Amino acid sequence: GSAAFSSRGAFILLEGLDRSGKTSQCERLLAFLTDRQIPAEIWRYPDRRTTVGKMISSYLSKKSELDDATIHLLFAANRWEKREEMEARLRSGCTLIVDRYSFSGIAFSAAKGLDLDWCKAPEVGLIAPDAIFYLQIPPEIAAGRGQYGEERYERLSFQKLVAKQFENLMNDDGRWHVIDAQKGIDEIQRHIQELSLPVIERCHQGAPLLDMR
Ligand code: 2DT
């Protein structure tokens, strides 16, 4: 690109309930972009590989107990500890397809009854996504896609509360795209591809990185 612009990758986020199909859509989008020679990689949160991530993983698998505020801050810390690397990857031109981020962090904790503004506060200053695809599915349908695992939060009653919080977080700033997750895998993927390409193009043309606020 022109020296006047800093060409960068796009931050594309997929959010949704468990079983909404986020992970397969991330993988398909990666294959699509890679085919088109667009540098891209998948990131996911929580990143269970770090020290903080191991504490989160132990909590999720019920091997340890933490109070709601503490686990909330650990999830946020797990994003903060990757912030610098995320910025460097984006600035190097790589598009990041991210499986869950701050909105999962806020929705899951607010669903437990924590104050919404308190939940949002530790996210402020993180890098914000350029596009958010919310894979919308009625919690009952998601639950019907097979048995939930053993992890914490994998209960229909709680997933319903989380869905409400997600819907509350969406806004019309142009970054949020609600995708009907009951459509076929290919149709959903085509929709995500069509909406992602112009965003990636804009970022390559030098659109500034966004901050969570
Ligand atoms: P996975 O099953 O996708 O690994 O998610 N969660 C996730 C939070 O409560 N806060 C967060 O900040 C994030 C990123 C969602 C594990 C569970 O952790 C929840 C499901």
Boltz pocket constraint, residues with backbone or C-beta under 6 A from the ligand:
constraints:
  - pocket:
      binder: B
      contacts: [[A, 45], [A, 46], [A, 60], [A, 72], [A, 75], [A, 76], [A, 99], [A, 100], [A, 101], [A, 102], [A, 104], [A, 105], [A, 106], [A, 108], [A, 109], [A, 152], [A, 153]]
      max_distance: 6.0
